[in-house]
Amino acid sequence: MTQDTHKESFTFQTEVTQLLDLMIHSLYSNREIFLRELISNASDAADKLRFEAATDDSLYEGDSDLHLEISVDKEAKSITVRDNGIGMSRDEVIDNIGTIARSGTKAFCENLSGDAKADSQMIGQFGVGFYSAFLVADRVTLTTRRAGMGAEHGVRWESSGDGSYTLETVEVAARGTEVVLHLRDDAEEFLEDFRLRSIIHKYADHIPFPIKMAHSDEKKRKKGEMEVVNQASALWTRPKSEISDEEYQNFYKHVGHGFDDAHSWLHQKLEGKYEYTLLLYIPKHAPFDLWHAESKSHVKLYVNRVFIMEAGDELLPRWLRFTSGVIDSSDLPLNVSREILQENPAIAAIKTGATKRMLGHLEGLAKQEDDSDYTAFWDQFGTCLKEGVVEDFSNRERIAGLLRFASTRSDEQRVSLADYIGRMKQGQDTIYFITADSLEAAKHSPHLEIFRKKEIEVLLLHDRIDEWLVQHLTEFDGKKLQSIAKGELDLSGIAGGEESAEEQKRKKEQTSKLVEKVKAALGDRVKDVRISNRLTESPACLISDQFDISGNLERILKQAGQNAPEVKPILELNPDHPLIIRMNLQLDHADIETWSQILMDQAILAEGALPEDPAGFVRRINEMLAK
Ligand code: ADP
């Protein structure tokens, strides 16, 4: 891009304007957060400079005393937040301020409802950042120069938050960024020194850089002296016992770009082959982009308190991507690059260790007498854990221990595999489950009939991801997991409600001709027809062969536009059902073929799916009713 020294006007990306409007309306009562956000950015900028300067000392330009300054001009009614951090080039200003590069922003904006309360929660998940300046200002001027570039490369950005901004190239002697907020009339309270100090105290004590303001001593102030107004100690380096919940929560808002409080956190110092400190947070609500392919955890890597980079998948597995926080290690070189990170044995050990600690943290929550914290977590992030079972082979059993399901005992997703095993019936050595595309369909599935009769609990899996989960989770605690809609069912070892083998054999023989007739009628709609030992009320149901994909998975794949292998179901008939008994007595009836087709279509409907030819089904039913 060529250097333009003249003033140029730009328009904001549409989404920025939308977000600004929304933010100003929904966050009005919480306006003081503008200062937290600006300090957070300034502190990140100082972190970035310290990191870059570790390999190129000249970036300090002779001034390595990194700090922030906040000043007030009562006459001009303005507040200035200044940092001597990394600064921005012209291109960076264009990319960072005035554009929101995060993927999914557009979809996010489209989902906004216009209801201030609901939207403010949404914007909380999104994070407000720099734009929060417009909560208190009707004009914002940002002047910046990137470290290492000459004074002539300074840039001034200005906007009234009305959809456009101007940009001009200006001389800036000192590197870093200065943000001037020209306050709205109704925001003059923020010109008061004590008000600003109390906000800084509340939100920025833990910022690891000193924040300076005009001295409180009149004489010194007149001489232009400043004083540090925050604690300026990195929170994670302090002992746990000395940190209040409020301080932890405030730090979360900085490091996790969170708006709500965190759900919980884990703060630990680990010693051993590698030494490191973890301070990891779980949010209360799933971030809006949790399901975007690029979504990553926001864990900041520090080496001896020097910020190195925000690492995603390098420090935690993908299934923990909702986590944010800090990992500080003393076992890494300061000039570590992302490539080195991926191959570094210390990083690999830290990743393994951090994952285990997070598992321990979650297990701790799950074990509590009152497990409402765990339940709240599960409702937001349960699906991520299921992903973990699939992807994180080395932790599979432990993650599986954290899963919760609905079952024939409880509609709520509260049954753990261990609970299930603890309640297994005498003689039962298998964990039974059914998959369906909704809880209702699972609950009313005909496959459950014999299990109800024998009082055997069945897990009701109705999340899309469950089909994928059970392909990988085939065993837990030495017990096999088995779909009750697949393969032959053998419940003979479990006491109660079942007829003898002879009885079954007799019924099979008595209906063998009917089975042949139905099979002939259905032709290649089915792989086989057989007599069922799982039905007590319904006339028929569909089964998948042991190693075929289930009907539910086939439907999921087709809906997703993917190629599903052509598999045919097995139709099972209930020999005790009046309809089947009647068919068996009238094997040569002219309607036997129609009856067979209806049985098949009904079994498909009972799975919550549609017959291939719904109109044909309706026609056949009406034909039979008319008779
Ligand atoms: P976020 O901080 O969540 O990325 P912001 O809107 O607050 O979002 O800031 C956007 C980007 O602008 C930052 O990521 C950073 O690159 C840049 N930026 C903001 N403030 C500063 C600053 N004081 N110094 C340097 N860069 C900054």
Residues whose N, C-alpha, C, O or C-beta is under 5 A from the ligand:
A	BS01	ADP	N41 A42 A45 G87 M88 N96 V128 G129 F130 Y131 T177
